[in-house]
Amino acid sequence: MATPPHRYGGPLHAGLRVGLLGGSFNPAHAGHRHISLYALKALGLDQVWWLVSPQNPLKPVRGMAPLAERLEEARRTARHPAIRVTAIERELGTRYTADTLAKLTLRFPKTRFVWLMGADNLRQIPRWRHWTRIFRLVPVAVLARPTYSIGALGGIAAQRYARRRVSMHKAKGLAGSKTPAWIFLRNPLHPASATAIRRARASGS
């Protein structure tokens, strides 16, 4: 597995198009890998970085596996040279996505980032701290998820930025788009669920 990006590694990643997939990864699963590989191809990315969060502000501490354990499982799951597993938020000292993106774009000024998120997060992103700043900082790619996609496209964020939505035939240019810019990717759906995996493990099945 390739070395994960360091917060001072800006020059090493100059000119690259990098997708950022944030989350608890509690645990990482085949669905994360599935959407990462799809995003690499559909958006013409060079790499996807998994930002394994020390603690998601919107999720309870109880039931959250230790960061080191989640990182190790993410590395085993990723299994691809273009997917980098990182705890860079711990290095940056950030907790909220908007703050993480602000620091990343400052430390990696010549890297073209794209924020990757599921349709469920597009629906709930107005609950995130400084959520409109996320759209101003980097282009956003929304990936389809079972049961969430239709509702997400009717949500506050999708409506607010309706005129900034990028069509699929321009997907490979998203990383270089002027913000705000976002796209909805109709990727093949994957059934894996971190919640279901945790429940199965708790029951011993």
C-alpha positions in Angstrom: 0.0 0.0 0.0 1.3 3.4 -0.9 2.4 5.9 1.8 -0.6 8.0 2.9 -0.4 11.8 2.2 1.4 13.9 4.9 0.1 17.3 5.7 3.4 18.8 4.4 3.4 16.8 1.2 2.0 19.5 -1.0 4.8 19.5 -3.6 4.6 15.7 -4.0 0.9 16.0 -5.1 1.1 19.1 -7.3 -1.0 18.8 -10.4 -2.9 15.7 -9.2 -6.7 15.3 -9.2 -7.6 13.8 -5.8 -11.0 12.7 -4.6 -11.5 13.0 -0.8 -13.8 10.5 0.9 -14.4 11.4 4.5 -16.1 9.5 7.2 -15.9 7.3 10.3 -15.2 4.1 8.3 -16.6 2.2 11.3 -15.8 -0.1 9.7 -14.5 0.4 6.1 -16.2 -2.0 3.7 -16.5 -3.0 0.1 -19.0 -0.2 -0.6 -16.3 2.4 0.2 -13.9 0.7 -2.2 -16.6 0.3 -4.8 -17.5 4.1 -5.0 -13.8 5.0 -4.8 -12.9 2.9 -7.8 -16.0 4.3 -9.7 -15.0 7.9 -8.8 -11.4 7.3 -10.0 -12.7 6.3 -13.4 -15.7 8.6 -13.8 -14.0 11.8 -12.7 -10.6 11.0 -14.2 -8.9 11.2 -10.7 -5.3 10.3 -10.0 -6.0 9.2 -6.4 -8.7 8.9 -3.8 -7.8 9.7 -0.2 -9.9 8.1 2.6 -10.1 10.6 5.4 -10.7 8.4 8.4 -12.2 10.8 11.0 -11.0 10.6 14.6 -14.6 11.4 15.6 -17.5 12.4 13.4 -19.3 15.3 15.1 -22.7 14.0 14.0 -22.1 10.5 15.3 -22.0 9.2 18.9 -18.8 8.3 20.6 -20.3 5.1 21.9 -19.8 2.2 19.5 -17.0 4.0 17.7 -14.0 1.7 17.3 -10.5 3.2 18.1 -9.0 5.2 15.3 -6.0 2.9 14.9 -8.3 -0.1 14.5 -10.4 1.7 11.9 -7.3 2.8 10.0 -6.0 -0.8 9.9 -9.3 -2.2 8.6 -9.5 0.6 6.0 -6.0 -0.3 4.7 -7.0 -4.0 4.4 -10.2 -3.0 2.6 -8.8 -0.4 0.2 -6.3 -2.8 -1.7 -5.6 -0.4 -4.5 -2.5 1.7 -5.3 -4.6 4.8 -6.1 -6.6 4.7 -2.8 -4.7 6.3 0.1 -5.9 5.7 3.6 -5.1 8.6 6.0 -5.8 10.1 9.4 -4.7 13.5 8.1 -7.5 15.2 10.1 -5.7 14.2 13.2 -2.5 15.8 11.9 -4.3 18.9 10.8 -6.2 19.2 14.1 -9.5 19.6 12.4 -12.9 18.2 13.3 -15.3 19.6 10.7 -15.2 19.0 7.0 -15.1 22.7 6.1 -12.1 23.3 8.3 -10.4 20.2 6.9 -10.9 21.3 3.3 -9.7 24.9 4.1 -6.4 23.5 5.5 -5.9 20.9 2.8 -6.4 23.5 0.0 -3.9 25.7 1.8 -1.3 23.0 2.3 -1.8 21.4 -1.1 -2.3 24.6 -3.3 -1.5 22.8 -6.6 -3.7 19.8 -6.0 -7.2 19.7 -7.5 -9.5 18.2 -4.9 -13.0 16.9 -5.3 -15.1 16.1 -2.2 -16.8 12.7 -2.6 -20.0 11.9 -0.6 -23.0 9.7 -0.8 -26.5 10.9 -1.6 -27.4 10.5 2.1 -24.9 13.2 3.0 -26.2 15.5 0.2 -29.5 15.4 2.0 -28.2 16.1 5.4 -25.3 18.4 4.6 -27.2 21.5 5.7 -26.7 20.2 9.2 -22.9 20.4 8.8 -21.0 23.3 10.1 -20.3 26.0 7.5 -21.7 23.7 4.8 -21.9 26.3 2.1 -18.2 26.9 2.5 -17.6 23.2 1.5 -19.1 24.0 -1.9 -17.1 27.1 -2.3 -13.8 25.4 -1.4 -13.8 22.4 -3.7 -16.0 20.8 -6.4 -18.4 18.1 -5.0 -19.2 14.7 -6.4 -22.3 13.0 -5.1 -22.5 9.2 -5.4 -25.8 7.3 -5.6 -26.8 5.3 -2.5 -29.7 2.9 -2.1 -33.0 4.6 -1.0 -31.4 8.1 -0.7 -30.9 9.4 -4.2 -34.3 10.7 -5.1 -34.8 12.5 -1.7 -31.3 14.0 -1.9 -31.9 15.6 -5.2 -34.9 17.3 -3.8 -33.1 18.6 -0.7 -31.9 22.0 0.3 -28.4 21.7 -1.0 -29.3 20.3 -4.4 -31.9 23.1 -4.8 -29.6 25.9 -3.7 -26.9 24.8 -6.2 -29.1 23.6 -8.9 -27.6 25.9 -11.5 -24.1 24.8 -10.6 -24.7 21.2 -11.3 -22.3 19.7 -13.8 -23.6 17.3 -16.5 -22.2 13.8 -16.8 -20.4 14.4 -20.1 -18.2 17.0 -18.2 -17.5 14.7 -15.3 -13.8 14.3 -16.1 -13.4 18.1 -15.9 -15.1 18.5 -12.5 -11.8 18.7 -10.6 -10.8 21.8 -12.5 -14.2 23.4 -12.4 -14.8 26.8 -10.8 -16.6 26.4 -7.5 -19.4 26.0 -6.6 -19.7 23.0 -8.9 -21.2 19.6 -8.2 -22.2 16.4 -10.0 -24.5 13.5 -9.3 -23.0 10.2 -10.3 -25.4 7.4 -11.1 -22.9 4.7 -10.1 -23.9 1.1 -9.8 -25.3 0.6 -6.2 -23.6 -1.5 -3.6 -25.4 -3.1 -0.7 -22.7 -2.9 1.9 -23.6 -1.0 5.1 -21.3 -0.1 8.0 -24.3 -0.2 10.3 -25.3 -3.7 9.2 -21.7 -4.9 9.6 -21.5 -3.6 13.1 -24.9 -5.3 14.0 -23.7 -8.6 12.5 -20.5 -8.5 14.5 -22.3 -7.6 17.7 -24.6 -10.6 17.3 -21.7 -12.8 16.4 -23.0 -13.7 13.0 
